[in-house]
Amino acid sequence: MPFVSRFVLTAIVVALIAVGCSSAEPVEGVDPPVPITSDEMRTLLAESTEPVVLNVWASWCTPCRSEAPLIGKA
């Protein structure tokens, strides 16, 4: 592999790692995520008398972060 190609590939990998390691700011007014097992989810769904909302999101996702306070109020 030519030196230039190896250099470009290395630069891309380093850039992706740097972006992936950046920390997102915490969302204000939202409870921290709660890990839940599939058995706990089945129990929660079976015993709940109200609708259960399961929101899957990522801290780096801008639309997800925008909707988080609205879901926290629900």
N, C-alpha and C positions, 0 to 999 in steps of 0.2 A: 504494500500500500504506500503510495507516495507520501512524502512528509506533509505536504499541504493538506491532503485529504485527512490524514491522521490528526493534524492540528485542528482542522475545522470540526471534525467529529468530537474531539476532546473538548473544544470550546462549547459545542452544543450541549454535551453531557453536563459540563460544569454549570452552564447557565440554567439548565433544567433542574439540577440539584439545588442551586441557590434559590430559585423561585419556589420549589417545593418545600424548602426549609423555612421560608419566611413565616412568621407567626401572625395570625389574624387578631385584630382587636376584639375583646369580648363585647357581646351585644348587651346593652344596658336593659335592665328590667326583665330579663329572661332567666328562668331557672336553669341550672346546669343540666346537661343530658343525663338520663337515667338508663343505665344498661338494663335490658330486660331479656330474659330467656324465652324461648318459644312456649315452654310450659306455663310460665307466668303470664304470657300474653293470652294463651287459651283461657286461663282462669279469669283474667281481667275481663275478657270479652264475654265469657259465660255468666259471670256474676254481676256485670254492670247493668244498671237500670237506665243509664244515660248513654248517648252515643260516645264512642271512643274514637279520638282523632290520633292517628299515628303519623307524625310529620317527620319525614326523612330529609335531612338537609346537611350541608357542609359549611364550615366556618368561612371558607374562602369564596363561597358562592354569594355574589352581591344580591341577587333577587331573594335568595333564602334569608340573608341577613335583614333585608328590608321587611319581610313578612313576619319575622320572629316576634317583634313586639305585639303585633296584632294577634298572633296565635297565643301569646302569653296572656292576653286579656280575655280570651275566650273561656 
